[in-house]
Amino acid sequence: MNKTVSRQGINPARRFGDLFTMATKISGGLIADIGGGILRYGLVGILLYFGAFKFTPEEAAAIEPLVKSSPLMSWLYSILSLQGVSNLFGTFEILFALLIASRRFLPLASAIGSLGATGMFLTTLSFLITTPGVWSMVPSFPIPVPAAAGGFLIKDVFLLGAAVYTCGEAYLASKEHRGV
């Protein structure tokens, strides 16, 4: 007897599989669009939130050890105050967020904002290497685990992925927008 046919006709599992395949072919693009929107506007929300938080003295103090131990960034404290450095970072985070959010009307500007965010996340991920104490050893685990600051920074791997994806997607949309 054919495995796809039961006594009642078509095997229900096969029917579900066929429906699922058809639905995903139809809605796969929609699902990808929804996922892309979640990535884009989730990234925008996170950048706006943490960008605004950079204007507080608490966040300025919290990022100081990360920035001071970075060979790429420590020089900023020689020309700006503790709050000035934090405000500068916050300004860029908010600027990148607004550019990324402009995707529907200004896809090239959105791609540029995503490119800026990509550079920013690469820089913040470098703090995982340059900042003492972001990793610790746990006796029962063979590799280092992130400490509090490291745990906070490691999320930037996913934000980097979102920035890279939104950069590419917006750039392709800008080419279509310009008819290239």
Summary of the structure (lengths in Angstrom):
residues: 180
radius of gyration: 22.9
end to end distance: 56.0
largest distance: 81.0
contacts: 503
relative contact order: 0.11
helix: 76%
strand: 4%
